[in-house]
Amino acid sequence: MSPLAHYVLETLVTLLAIAALSVLVLLGARRAGMGRSAGPLELVGRLPLDGRRAVYLVRVGATIYVVGASEAGIAKLGEVSDGSIELPSAANQNETFREVLSRAFGKKA
């Protein structure tokens, strides 16, 4: 085997090992609960307006705050009580891509 082929093979094996290790670390962090919200704060909804602007609904306790985010910063736009608006059910938020696609085309999953 030529030195160049040996070098390319060694580089590919190292790259695959690093990719596999990073996948294992990410899966372990997800199982440990990293990246999940903690406490009374919950993101209820998001409406993107354009690339850098969005409106968020954030639940803190029994109050839902309407928050605007843009390149200038974050601003509170208003607040509503938890029972005064109808939010989508949690079952719809956990749908798989296949279920959403089949529902969009009017077919049963």
C-alpha angles and dihedrals in degrees: 000000000000120000090245093054090046091051093048092048092048091049093050093049091049091048092051091048092052091048092050091048092050091051090051092049092049093048091048092050091050092051090048090057100251113159096023121121118255129198132016095320118104133169106229102177146350130205114189111211097183138326096301105021131072142156118227134195109213122186117212110177107310096340127085115208122205106218129185121208126193140145087280092060141263123314133183108239098181146306137242134189116259096247098048097075130051113234126196115264121260090241091068092050093059097052119131121239090250092056093048092048093048091048090050092054094041097246128129116250 
